[in-house]
Amino acid sequence: MNEISTFEKLTQLLDAYSHEHGARPQKILIGYKAYYHLMGNSNFATEVTDSALNPNKRRYKKIKIKVTKDDYQLELE
């Protein structure tokens, strides 16, 4: 069985949220371990690191990222 990557889960969440609410979310809540796995994806890592010099103000697809203490949290607000 093929396991879905964290990046694919995030992409699916963003698509579902946009389709359901008709707008982009304001914030992405990402657990620190999930963030580590996402940074392994070159597309995500490039966009996030190029979005801001300050790691606390980084964005993905122009959506704020908040890294949380939960291991694998992946939620949208």
Backbone as numpy.savetxt, mean C-alpha at the origin, in Angstrom:
# Nx Ny Nz CAx CAy CAz Cx Cy Cz
-1.07 -24.84 -4.89 -1.91 -23.66 -4.89 -1.03 -22.42 -4.89
-1.40 -21.44 -5.69 -0.62 -20.23 -5.84 -1.05 -19.20 -4.80
-0.12 -18.69 -4.04 -0.43 -17.70 -3.02 -0.38 -16.30 -3.64
-1.32 -15.46 -3.28 -1.37 -14.10 -3.81 -0.34 -13.26 -3.07
0.44 -12.49 -3.81 1.46 -11.65 -3.18 0.80 -10.45 -2.50
1.53 -9.83 -1.60 1.04 -8.66 -0.88 0.75 -7.52 -1.85
1.58 -7.38 -2.87 1.38 -6.33 -3.87 0.07 -6.56 -4.63
-0.20 -7.80 -4.99 -1.45 -8.12 -5.69 -2.66 -7.88 -4.80
-2.54 -8.21 -3.50 -3.63 -7.94 -2.56 -3.91 -6.44 -2.47
-2.85 -5.64 -2.40 -3.01 -4.19 -2.33 -3.68 -3.67 -3.59
-3.25 -4.15 -4.74 -3.84 -3.73 -6.00 -5.33 -4.08 -6.05
-5.68 -5.28 -5.61 -7.08 -5.70 -5.59 -7.90 -4.85 -4.62
-7.33 -4.54 -3.45 -8.03 -3.69 -2.49 -8.29 -2.30 -3.05
-7.29 -1.72 -3.71 -7.45 -0.39 -4.29 -8.51 -0.39 -5.39
-8.49 -1.41 -6.24 -9.48 -1.52 -7.32 -10.89 -1.68 -6.75
-11.03 -2.55 -5.76 -12.35 -2.80 -5.16 -12.88 -1.55 -4.45
-12.01 -0.85 -3.74 -12.41 0.37 -3.03 -12.86 1.43 -4.02
-12.09 1.63 -5.08 -12.43 2.63 -6.10 -13.76 2.29 -6.77
-13.96 1.02 -7.05 -15.20 0.59 -7.72 -16.40 0.76 -6.78
-16.22 0.41 -5.51 -17.31 0.47 -4.55 -17.67 1.90 -4.15
-16.66 2.73 -3.90 -16.91 4.08 -3.40 -16.86 5.16 -4.48
-16.37 4.83 -5.64 -16.30 5.81 -6.71 -15.19 6.85 -6.53
-14.28 6.59 -5.61 -13.17 7.51 -5.36 -12.00 6.73 -4.77
-10.84 7.37 -4.78 -9.67 6.73 -4.18 -9.73 6.86 -2.66
-9.11 5.93 -1.94 -9.05 6.07 -0.48 -8.13 7.22 -0.08
-8.29 7.69 1.14 -7.45 8.78 1.65 -6.12 8.28 2.19
-6.12 7.03 2.74 -4.93 6.52 3.41 -4.87 5.00 3.26
-3.63 4.49 3.16 -3.39 3.06 3.15 -2.69 2.72 4.46
-3.30 1.82 5.25 -2.68 1.35 6.48 -1.98 0.04 6.18
-0.66 0.02 6.37 0.14 -1.15 6.03 0.94 -1.57 7.26
0.82 -2.84 7.63 1.62 -3.39 8.72 3.10 -3.40 8.33
3.97 -3.33 9.30 5.40 -3.20 9.00 5.96 -4.40 8.24
5.45 -5.61 8.49 5.94 -6.78 7.74 5.39 -6.77 6.31
4.15 -6.34 6.15 3.56 -6.24 4.81 4.31 -5.16 4.01
4.68 -4.07 4.68 5.44 -3.00 4.03 6.79 -3.52 3.54
7.43 -4.35 4.35 8.71 -4.96 3.97 8.54 -5.79 2.69
7.48 -6.59 2.63 7.23 -7.41 1.43 6.89 -6.53 0.23
6.13 -5.47 0.45 5.78 -4.57 -0.65 7.02 -3.87 -1.21
7.96 -3.53 -0.34 9.17 -2.86 -0.80 10.04 -3.80 -1.64
9.78 -5.08 -1.59 10.46 -6.05 -2.45 9.97 -5.99 -3.88
8.82 -5.37 -4.11 8.28 -5.20 -5.45 8.86 -3.91 -6.03
9.55 -4.01 -7.16 10.26 -2.84 -7.71 9.32 -1.70 -8.08
8.12 -2.00 -8.60 7.18 -0.93 -8.96 6.74 -0.15 -7.74
6.36 -0.86 -6.69 5.92 -0.21 -5.45 7.07 0.58 -4.83
8.23 -0.05 -4.70 9.38 0.59 -4.05 9.80 1.87 -4.77
9.84 1.83 -6.08 10.25 3.02 -6.85 9.27 4.16 -6.65
7.98 3.87 -6.74 6.98 4.93 -6.60 6.97 5.51 -5.19
7.09 4.66 -4.18 7.05 5.12 -2.79 8.29 5.94 -2.45
9.46 5.45 -2.81 10.69 6.18 -2.45 10.84 7.48 -3.23
10.29 7.54 -4.42 10.36 8.78 -5.20 9.28 9.79 -4.80
8.32 9.39 -3.97 7.21 10.28 -3.64 7.58 11.36 -2.64
8.58 11.12 -1.78 8.97 12.12 -0.79 10.31 11.76 -0.18
11.03 12.78 0.25 12.30 12.53 0.93 12.08 12.03 2.35
11.04 12.51 3.00 10.71 12.12 4.36 9.92 10.81 4.34
10.39 9.74 5.00 9.68 8.45 4.98 8.29 8.52 5.59
8.02 9.51 6.43 6.70 9.65 7.06 5.67 10.29 6.13
6.10 10.78 4.99 5.18 11.46 4.07 5.11 10.77 2.72
5.45 9.51 2.68 5.46 8.80 1.41 4.06 8.41 0.98
3.93 8.23 -0.36 2.64 7.93 -0.95 2.78 6.84 -2.00
1.66 6.18 -2.26 1.59 5.21 -3.36 0.35 5.58 -4.16
0.52 5.82 -5.43 -0.56 6.26 -6.32 -1.26 7.49 -5.74
-0.47 8.40 -5.17 -0.92 9.65 -4.56 -1.83 9.46 -3.35
-1.69 8.30 -2.69 -2.45 8.00 -1.48 -1.45 7.88 -0.33
-1.73 8.56 0.78 -0.83 8.53 1.93 -0.66 7.12 2.46
0.55 6.82 2.90 0.86 5.51 3.49 1.12 5.70 4.98
0.49 4.87 5.79 0.73 4.86 7.23 1.18 3.45 7.60
2.42 3.30 8.06 2.94 2.01 8.48 2.55 1.80 9.94
1.94 0.64 10.23 1.43 0.36 11.57 2.24 -0.74 12.27
1.96 -0.94 13.53 2.65 -1.96 14.32 2.13 -3.36 14.06
0.94 -3.49 13.47 0.40 -4.81 13.16 1.24 -5.45 12.07
1.46 -6.75 12.18 2.36 -7.45 11.26 1.97 -7.29 9.79
0.82 -7.81 9.43 0.43 -7.86 8.03 -0.85 -7.09 7.72
-1.10 -6.04 8.46 -2.30 -5.23 8.23 -2.26 -4.63 6.82
-3.40 -4.64 6.16 -3.52 -4.03 4.84 -4.96 -3.54 4.71
-5.17 -2.25 5.05 -6.50 -1.66 5.06 -6.49 -0.30 4.38
-7.67 0.11 3.94 -7.83 1.41 3.30 -8.80 2.25 4.12
-8.54 3.52 4.17 -9.45 4.48 4.84 -9.84 5.56 3.87
